Structure formats: structure tokens, C-alpha cells
Amino acid sequence: MLDRPWLVTGDFNAFLKCEEKTRNNEIDVVPCDELKNCFLAIGLEDLNSVGPLHTWCNNRGDEAWMRIKLDRAMDNLKWFEVFESAFVCVGEPLISDHSPLIIHPCEIFLSRRRPFKFLNVWTDHPQFSAIVRQGWNSPIFGCPMARLWQKLKRLQGPLRKLYCRDFSDLSSRIFAAKEHLDCCQHQLWVQYSDSNWERMLVACEKLKELLVREGWLFATNGQLLLHYDLQDYL
């Protein structure tokens, strides 16, 4: 499921950073590391937002007054690739203690683009070194800092294409590869031949390759690496 587009929004009853809480009292309320680790593990990040930072108020006066960001809208990389300009607008709470979150899937007046995020999974890809070498060796003029910035920026496009080509929609591709391997095995059992044997080996290697990529992706997102018993397909 991690390679599918996700948009998650709602009241999480916890906040992630100290600046997401403002108070006039000494109540000990701290950021929730468990929630932060959960979002990190499944690859969720906050949508770009406009409006107030805090989304909840206890509506009390004097020293008991408190505002916290309890409500948030988050997406993963696949959702961002489809709705690159999406953002959330934090509205006025009116008679409620929570502010409404209004999701805009396309850009209306917000032009700020999400910063590029480097994924560790790229470094395990056999083409990663060649992509970096090609972008790094191309001549760029200017001061050293400007050249470094331009070279890093130039790598964003090829690395995004690498992710979309080899890591997108892995669940469907793995399912199709398993179906194809089952078909090849059945043909081999019905009638043995060198060609059927070769087709079965190619199908098995393809499935192994996809499973390895999925393992890289889960490891990058902080998940336990999924183990598949390939003996079932040999």
C-alpha cells in the first residue's frame, strides 16, 4: 500500500513540534514522538498550508488559554506526484474548538513548491552512480557555491524519473509478475522444454528484482523489510 497515493487528514489529538503549541499555563504537554515516528515510517508529510498554524483552542480565558495544532492534512510522495500543487487551508473555527481544514487539490493562489526530498532507496539502484556522474561532470560556470547548487538541482529531474520508472505501483507490478511466473511454471509442468525452462527462469528473476526494490522502498520508509519465500516460485 505504501506505493499508492495517500492523503490523510483529521484530528490526531497530538502535536509533533514544540512550536505547534502555545499556552499561558505550565501544563506539561510535549510533542508526540510515537505519532512523529509513525508518519516517518509510512512516508507521510504535511501538505503546504495557509492560514493559522494552530487548529484547536480550549476556549478558556486567562492562564488556562491554550492553542495547539491537533488537526493536519498529510500526503505521501505518490499523492504529491499527482497533486503537486495541492495545499490545505486552515479556516476559522467559529463556534467549534477546532478549525476546519479545506483541501485544495490544485493550485489557486499558493505558489510555494515542496522542497525536493532525497530518498536513500536511490543509492541502492545500479544506475544511481551513473546518473550522479553524468550530472556532476557536466560543466557549469559561476562561483563554487553556485556550481554546487546548480549540480544538485540538475539531479532532481533524473532521480524523480528513476523513482517513477522503477519504484512506482510496485504492488500491481509484483502481482502481475507472480501471475506470469505461475503461468510459466504451469506451462513447464505440462510440457518440459528448454524454452519453457528459460521463460520460467526469466520470470523468476523479474519477480526477485521487483521484490528487492520493494524491500528497498520499505527499508527507506522505516518499515521492516518484507521477506518472501521465493522457493514457492522455484
N, C-alpha and C positions, 0 to 999 in steps of 0.2 A: 504493500500500500504506500510505502514511502516515496515511490517514484510516480505517484499520481498527484494531480493538483489538489492542494488542501487550502481551505480558508476556514479558520476557527475564530469565533467571536463569542463574547459573553462575559458574565461576571465570574471571575476566578477566585474572588474572595481572598486575594493575596496580592502583594505588590513585589516587584523584582529589584528595584533600586531605591536607595535612601531618598533621592530627590523626588521620587514619586509619592512622597508622604509629607504633609505639612501639618503641624499641630501646635497648640498653645499649652499643652499639658506635658506631663512626664510619664505618660503611659508607655510601657516598653513594648513597642511594636517594631519588628525588624523584618527586612526582606526575606522572602521565602526561597531558600536555596533549592528545595525539592522541586518547586514549580519551575525555577530557572533551569535546573538540570533536565527536567522533562522536556521543556521546549528545545533545549540544545540537542537532546538525544534524537528527537523526531524531526529536527531541522526546521523549526518554526521561528519566524522573526516578525517583529511588529511592522504593520503597514505604516507607510508615511501617513501622518495625521495633521489636521489643522484644528484649531480651537484650543480650549483649556487642556492642560496636562492632566489634572485630576478629574476623576469621573464620579466620585462618591463623596458625600458630605454627611456628617452625623446630625446636621441641623441643630446643633446646640450652641449656646452662647458662651461668651467669656472664655475661661481657660479650658473648657471642655470641647471647644471647637476643633474640628479635625477634617481634613480633606485628603483622600488617598486615590490613587489610580488603581481601581479594582477591576474595571472593565477594559478590555482591549480586543483589538482585531489583529490576527496574525495569519501569515501565509507562509508556504514553503517555496522553494526555488521554482518548482514546476508551475505553480499558480502564478508566480511573478512573471514567468516567461510568456504566459498567455495574456495576463493583465498587467503589463509593465508599468502603466501609469496609474494604477489603482491607488486609492487613498481612503482614509476614514475621516469623517467629520464629526467632531465631538460637539453635540448640541447642548442647549440649555436644559437643566433638569426640571424647571417649572415646579410642579407640586411634588415631584418624586425626590428621593435622596440620591438617585442615580442619573447620570447624564446619558441621553440616547447616543448610540453610535450609528452613523449613517454611512454605509459603504458605497463609494463611487467606483465602479469597475473601470471607468475610463476617465481620462484627464479632462477636467473642466477649467480649473484655474490654478491647479498646482503643477508646477513645472519641475520640482525638485526630483532628481533621479536617485534611486537607491544606489549606494556605493557598491562597487564591484567586490565580490566575495571570492577569495581563493579557496578551492576545495582540495584537501590533501589527497583525495582519490585520484587526482590528475597525475600526481608524481609516480604512481604505480603503473601508469599506462605506458606501453612500449614506445609510443610516438611522442611522449611528453618532451623528452630531451631534444628531439629534432625540431619540434615546434619552438621551444625556447631558443635554441641555437639559431634558427632561421631569423627570428625576430630580433635577437640580440646582435647579430653580426651585420645587419643592415645599417649603413651609415646614417647618422643623424648629427646635425650641426647645432652648436649652441654651447652654453656653459655645462659643466659636468652634471649639475643637478637637473637641468632641463633635459639633457640627453637621457638620464636615468628615468625621469618621469615619462618621457615620450616612449621609451622602450617598454616600460611596464604597461602603459596604456595600450600600446600596439598589440600586446599579448592577449588582451581581454577577448577580442573577437574570435581568434582561433581556439582559445580554451573553451569558450561558450559553445562553439560548433562541435568541439570534441565531446563535450558532455552530452549535447543533444543527439549526436550520432551514435555514441556507444553506450550511454547510460540512461537514456530516456525510455520510458514504457517498458522497463525490464520484465515486469510481471507477465505481460502479454507475450513478449518475445520468448521468455523461458517456457511458458505454457505451450506455445507453438513448437518450440524445439523439442519438448518432451513428446508431443503428439507425433512429430516427424520421426523421432527415434523409435517410438513404439511401432510405427508403420514399417520402418526399415527392419526392425527385429522380426516382425511378423513375416515379412517377405523372405527373410533369411531362413526362418524356421520352415516355411512352406517349401522353399526350394533353395538349397545352398548353391551359391556360385561365387566366383571371385568378385564379380561386380557388385553383388548384393552385400558381400562382406565389406568391401571398400565403402559402399554407401553407408553402412551401419557405423563404421569407424569414423567417417567424416561427421555424421550426425551426432555421435557421442562426443567428439571433440568440440563441436559447436556448442552443445549443451554445457560442457565443462567450462568453456570460455565465458558463457553468459553467467553461470553460477559464480565464477570467480569475480566477475565485475560486480555482481550483486553483493558479494561478500565485502568487496572494497567499499561499496556505497554505504552499507550498513555500518562498517567499521568507522567510516568518516563521520557518520551521524551519531556516533557514540553508542550504537546498538551492539548487542552480542552478535558475533559472526555466525550466520546460519550455516549449519553443516548438512550436506545432502549425501545420502548413501548412493554413490554412483554405481555400486555393484548391482543395484536394481536394474541398471540400464546396460550392463555388460553381458 
